[in-house]
Amino acid sequence: MSSAPEVTPLRRPSVVDELVDALRARILTGDLAPGSALRETDLSAAYDVSRHTFRTALRTLAAEGLVQIVPNRGGTVAKLERTDLGPLFELRTALELEACRLTLERNGGKLPRSVHLALNALTNTCKAPHADWRDVAEAHARFHEAIVTESQSPRIIEAYKRLATELNLFLVQLRPVWPLKRMIDHHRKLVRNLEATGDLDHLRRHLAEGLEAV
């Protein structure tokens, strides 16, 4: 039997990957505001990349829902309107409610340690002096991802991950509306109510209030 052919590992990240990461970070921190133009000439020069590389990066970000590309007009940072957020949150709610049900069921009606640790991390991040909103957004995402991950449902987890970047874009737009104290109180209350009653309507209302804040 012949041996398997030798495979050379792929080198990552590529220039495109680096550019995608850099632009994504600026979008999710609000440095590139929703609706702002992503000018090909300016940004390809600023990052010292070819226009082809820049266009490839934009297509990747468009697939993630962070950029909108209009033929012959270039790209702009996606701006989630109310009509966009409704369908996004319908899917998020469906996935997260079922994930939470499974998580509670598989942990005796309680949320596991990983969820409580994520809540503590979110609280500490919000309380930090001069808290950076990017850190808050990441801590918030980790909290909700912990609930979903503990469902131990591979398909739900995979589908939820695909929503992650759009949910983070939502948080960028939420930033001016919610003070950090409300972020803490909102999530502490959620955990307390879920463990006290097991009623998933608490999570449904939690998500609905986030949508209404935009």
C-alpha positions as CSV (number, residue, x, y, z in Angstrom):
1,M,0.0,0.0,0.0
2,S,1.4,3.4,-1.0
3,S,1.8,6.0,1.7
4,A,-0.4,9.1,1.8
5,P,1.0,12.1,-0.1
6,E,2.7,14.6,2.1
7,V,0.6,17.7,2.7
8,T,2.1,21.1,3.3
9,P,0.2,23.0,6.0
10,L,-1.5,26.2,4.9
11,R,0.1,29.4,6.1
12,R,-2.3,31.7,8.0
13,P,-3.2,34.4,8.3
14,S,-2.9,35.7,4.7
15,V,-2.8,39.4,3.9
16,V,-6.6,39.2,3.2
17,D,-7.2,37.5,6.6
18,E,-5.2,40.3,8.3
19,L,-7.1,43.0,6.5
20,V,-10.4,41.3,7.3
21,D,-9.5,41.1,11.0
22,A,-8.4,44.8,11.1
23,L,-11.5,46.1,9.4
24,R,-13.8,43.8,11.5
25,A,-12.2,45.1,14.7
26,R,-12.8,48.7,13.6
27,I,-16.4,48.1,12.7
28,L,-17.2,46.2,15.9
29,T,-15.7,49.0,18.1
30,G,-17.6,51.7,16.2
31,D,-14.4,53.2,14.8
32,L,-15.9,52.7,11.4
33,A,-19.4,53.8,12.1
34,P,-22.5,52.1,10.6
35,G,-23.3,53.6,7.2
36,S,-19.8,55.0,6.7
37,A,-18.2,54.5,3.2
38,L,-15.3,52.1,2.9
39,R,-13.4,53.9,0.2
40,E,-11.3,51.5,-1.8
41,T,-8.6,54.0,-2.8
42,D,-8.1,55.4,0.7
43,L,-8.2,52.2,2.6
44,S,-6.1,50.1,0.2
45,A,-3.4,52.8,0.4
46,A,-3.7,53.1,4.2
47,Y,-3.2,49.4,4.7
48,D,-0.7,49.1,1.8
49,V,-2.6,46.4,0.0
50,S,-3.8,45.9,-3.6
51,R,-7.3,46.8,-4.6
52,H,-7.9,43.2,-5.4
53,T,-7.0,42.3,-1.8
54,F,-9.2,45.0,-0.5
55,R,-12.2,43.8,-2.6
56,T,-11.7,40.2,-1.4
57,A,-11.7,41.4,2.2
58,L,-14.9,43.4,1.7
59,R,-16.6,40.3,0.2
60,T,-15.7,38.3,3.3
61,L,-17.0,41.0,5.6
62,A,-20.2,41.2,3.5
63,A,-20.7,37.5,3.9
64,E,-20.5,38.1,7.7
65,G,-23.2,40.8,7.5
66,L,-20.8,43.6,8.5
67,V,-20.5,45.3,5.1
68,Q,-23.0,46.1,2.4
69,I,-21.6,46.2,-1.2
70,V,-23.4,48.1,-3.9
71,P,-22.3,47.4,-7.5
72,N,-20.3,50.3,-9.0
73,R,-20.5,52.2,-5.6
74,G,-18.3,50.2,-3.3
75,G,-18.8,49.1,0.3
76,T,-20.3,50.7,3.4
77,V,-20.4,49.5,7.0
78,A,-23.7,47.7,7.5
79,K,-26.3,49.7,9.4
80,L,-28.9,47.5,11.0
81,E,-32.3,49.0,10.6
82,R,-35.4,48.0,12.6
83,T,-36.5,45.8,9.7
84,D,-33.1,44.0,9.7
85,L,-33.1,43.5,13.5
86,G,-36.5,41.8,13.7
87,P,-35.6,38.8,11.6
88,L,-32.1,38.6,13.2
89,F,-33.6,38.5,16.7
90,E,-36.3,36.0,15.7
91,L,-33.6,33.5,14.7
92,R,-31.5,34.4,17.7
93,T,-34.4,34.0,20.1
94,A,-35.4,30.6,18.6
95,L,-31.8,29.3,18.9
96,E,-31.1,30.7,22.3
97,L,-34.4,29.6,23.9
98,E,-34.0,26.0,22.9
99,A,-30.3,26.1,23.9
100,C,-31.2,27.5,27.3
101,R,-33.9,24.9,27.8
102,L,-31.4,22.1,27.1
103,T,-28.8,23.7,29.3
104,L,-31.2,23.9,32.3
105,E,-32.5,20.4,31.6
106,R,-29.0,18.9,31.6
107,N,-27.8,20.8,34.7
108,G,-30.7,20.1,37.1
109,G,-32.5,23.3,36.5
110,K,-29.4,25.4,37.2
111,L,-27.0,27.3,34.9
112,P,-23.6,25.7,34.9
113,R,-20.4,27.2,36.3
114,S,-19.2,28.4,32.9
115,V,-22.3,30.7,32.6
116,H,-21.7,32.1,36.1
117,L,-18.1,32.7,35.3
118,A,-19.1,34.5,32.0
119,L,-21.5,36.7,34.0
120,N,-18.7,37.6,36.5
121,A,-16.4,38.4,33.6
122,L,-19.1,40.7,32.0
123,T,-19.7,42.4,35.4
124,N,-16.0,43.0,36.0
125,T,-15.5,44.3,32.5
126,C,-18.4,46.7,32.8
127,K,-17.1,47.9,36.2
128,A,-13.5,48.4,35.0
129,P,-12.3,52.1,35.0
130,H,-12.6,53.5,31.6
131,A,-14.2,50.3,30.3
132,D,-13.6,49.8,26.6
133,W,-16.8,49.0,24.7
134,R,-15.1,46.4,22.6
135,D,-14.2,44.5,25.7
136,V,-17.8,44.8,27.0
137,A,-19.2,43.6,23.7
138,E,-16.9,40.6,23.7
139,A,-17.8,39.8,27.4
140,H,-21.5,40.1,26.6
141,A,-21.1,37.7,23.6
142,R,-19.2,35.2,25.7
143,F,-22.0,35.2,28.3
144,H,-24.7,34.3,25.8
145,E,-22.4,31.9,24.0
146,A,-21.8,30.1,27.3
147,I,-25.5,29.4,27.6
148,V,-25.7,28.1,24.1
149,T,-22.5,26.0,24.3
150,E,-23.7,24.3,27.5
151,S,-26.7,23.0,25.6
152,Q,-24.3,20.4,24.1
153,S,-26.3,20.6,20.8
154,P,-23.7,20.8,17.9
155,R,-26.2,22.1,15.3
156,I,-27.6,24.9,17.6
157,I,-24.0,25.9,18.5
158,E,-22.9,26.0,14.9
159,A,-25.9,28.0,13.8
160,Y,-25.5,30.4,16.7
161,K,-21.9,31.1,15.9
162,R,-22.9,32.3,12.4
163,L,-25.0,35.0,14.1
164,A,-22.1,36.2,16.2
165,T,-20.7,39.0,14.0
166,E,-24.1,40.5,13.3
167,L,-25.0,40.4,17.0
168,N,-21.8,42.3,17.7
169,L,-22.7,44.9,15.1
170,F,-26.0,45.2,16.9
171,L,-24.2,45.9,20.2
172,V,-22.2,48.7,18.5
173,Q,-25.5,50.4,17.8
174,L,-26.8,49.6,21.3
175,R,-23.9,51.3,22.9
176,P,-25.2,54.9,23.1
177,V,-28.5,53.6,24.6
178,W,-27.5,51.3,27.4
179,P,-25.3,52.4,30.3
180,L,-23.0,49.8,31.7
181,K,-24.8,49.5,35.0
182,R,-27.9,48.5,33.1
183,M,-25.9,45.8,31.2
184,I,-24.9,44.3,34.5
185,D,-28.3,44.4,36.2
186,H,-30.0,43.1,33.1
187,H,-27.9,40.0,33.0
188,R,-27.8,39.3,36.7
189,K,-31.6,39.5,36.8
190,L,-31.8,37.0,33.9
191,V,-29.6,34.4,35.6
192,R,-31.4,34.8,38.9
193,N,-34.9,34.4,37.3
194,L,-33.9,31.5,35.1
195,E,-32.5,29.5,38.1
196,A,-35.4,30.4,40.4
197,T,-38.2,29.5,38.0
198,G,-36.8,27.8,34.9
199,D,-39.3,29.9,32.9
200,L,-37.8,30.6,29.5
201,D,-40.1,33.7,29.1
202,H,-37.4,35.5,31.2
203,L,-34.9,35.0,28.4
204,R,-37.5,35.9,25.8
205,R,-38.1,39.2,27.5
206,H,-34.4,39.8,28.1
207,L,-33.8,39.5,24.3
208,A,-36.8,41.6,23.4
209,E,-35.7,44.4,25.7
210,G,-32.3,44.4,24.0
211,L,-34.0,44.8,20.6
212,E,-36.3,47.5,21.8
213,A,-33.4,49.5,23.1
214,V,-32.1,50.2,19.6
